[in-house]
Amino acid sequence: MNRFILVALLLCLQCMTSNAYAESKKNGEPAAGTAWVEPKTGMAFVWVPSGCFQMGGTDWSFGSPLHKVCVKGFWMAKYEVTQAQYLQVVGGNPSKLVALDNPVENVSWDDAIHFTEQMGGSTGTKVRLPSEAEWEYACRSGRAQGKYCGNDENINLLGWYSANSDHRHRPVGHFAPNDWGLYDMSGNVWEWVQDCWHPSFQGAPADGSVWKGGECPSRVMRGGSWCNDASYARAGFRYGNDPEGGECSGFRVARTQP
């Protein structure tokens, strides 16, 4: 009997993973993980296909209630914004530890928003911070029950955190990406998203859009960082933080559709 249950579960997970690909094909979208490079900055993006997933859970740190969210396809930056990219776009580097191939850090939520505005103005490609729902959907990449944002349950094969980082952030893209080609979604630096902090998902949008209102003196960060233990790098872990951020805070951007 246990064997049949296991087979059924595996088939269910395979079906959920393929749903996003089927939805993408049906909508005439690019294939999941299709790459696009912004020509002026060289910033790489990948296509995150339309689809639905279950967000939240019984763990206090994941937010409740568990609820279905359907996200429209969008372009997500393949890597966290690096110090070199930030310097190119903004003209400065706020990072405490300077290493141009590493993610920019010590950025506030307002700094991240300013970057998106500057990049849009200088390149003609409008970018933004992803919503919290978009971020988690992209992180899971069709793997409904994945513990982290990748293809392995061993965080040491996926991202930088307090036990393997030697107390510093590291160059982006060192570990393997998730199924949709996104790197460092678990660990390295925290990533700002657009949403205001809400302690629960009661009343959250079901369409993946930015959740406004709530406790806007706090903004949402996702993904964990080199400063924290592995539990913070879990796919569902949510964190509400002072918008000023700190040496563990960074971000990645999404492309606004023309």
Order of alpha helices (4+ residues) and beta strands (2+ residues): alpha-beta-beta-beta-beta-beta-alpha-alpha-beta-alpha-beta-beta-beta-beta-beta
